[in-house]
């Protein structure tokens, strides 16, 4: 039996624009997904304790055909099964062990589909735990690459390397196309606001693509996000947290112009700014889910707790640890 964990992430800058080859800077946060894998003769048995898929248990023979009798949407079940299936296929491939089965238990503190990289964290931790269980040790870079292939398959080719690289490596990372690297970052006082919902990443990405193709100024907005990220990298290197906050505010405005914010995300962003946060923006695909703010005082977290539309608020410091095996 091996347990591995991997962190969730927030985008300091650059989501959506990264899809068109602009750079993005995601940062790992101290909210983790834990996956425990135990080898067995054949088949997969998956138990998810702490997800929206509460009490989700499914037993199947390796094909994602066994529909469990639980009251959650088919698309969520299919997505969860797809990630696990493909992750396990990558682990078996890496270990050259085709004919093994696994019991898999997932516990995650990361809300599903809310812009915090829950699927990447589960896939990365599953690949690490399953390969270790088979006696093989992969580098974090190889785990990131295999997890990216999983996301690429499950998300019909609509995935950047940002989530999977960030959560395998930990810390702050810079991703531009296939060029992924870990970058220096000061301790960042992240506060997260969660509206309890989720955005449809595929539809949101398609919406941005359509606006970009229809309007030259939407295309310019995507390029402007790229310019902003390059400024942001400079501020990060200099440890200039006030400048990072100002650029996060700007990035939220540009994302909003591209049509991916929502009333609840805007309400949380403004609550954070009014409470004195250095900056605040939506994180991830948008449409609903989470915002990220920078504030080293308790003010933003308290303000978010009282903001209508905010279901949960928490502090989540930058996590310099990527994927790791737990004792
Ligand atoms: O909401 P998330 O964490 O899946 O992030 C999506 C980020 C996008 O840039 C919108 C898409 C991508 O794959 O990079």
Boltz pocket constraint, residues with backbone or C-beta under 6 A from the ligand:
constraints:
  - pocket:
      binder: B
      contacts: [[A, 14], [A, 15], [A, 16], [A, 17], [A, 18], [A, 19], [A, 113], [A, 114], [A, 115], [A, 116], [A, 117], [A, 158], [A, 159], [A, 160], [A, 161], [A, 162], [A, 163], [A, 201], [A, 205], [A, 283], [A, 284], [A, 285], [A, 286]]
      max_distance: 6.0
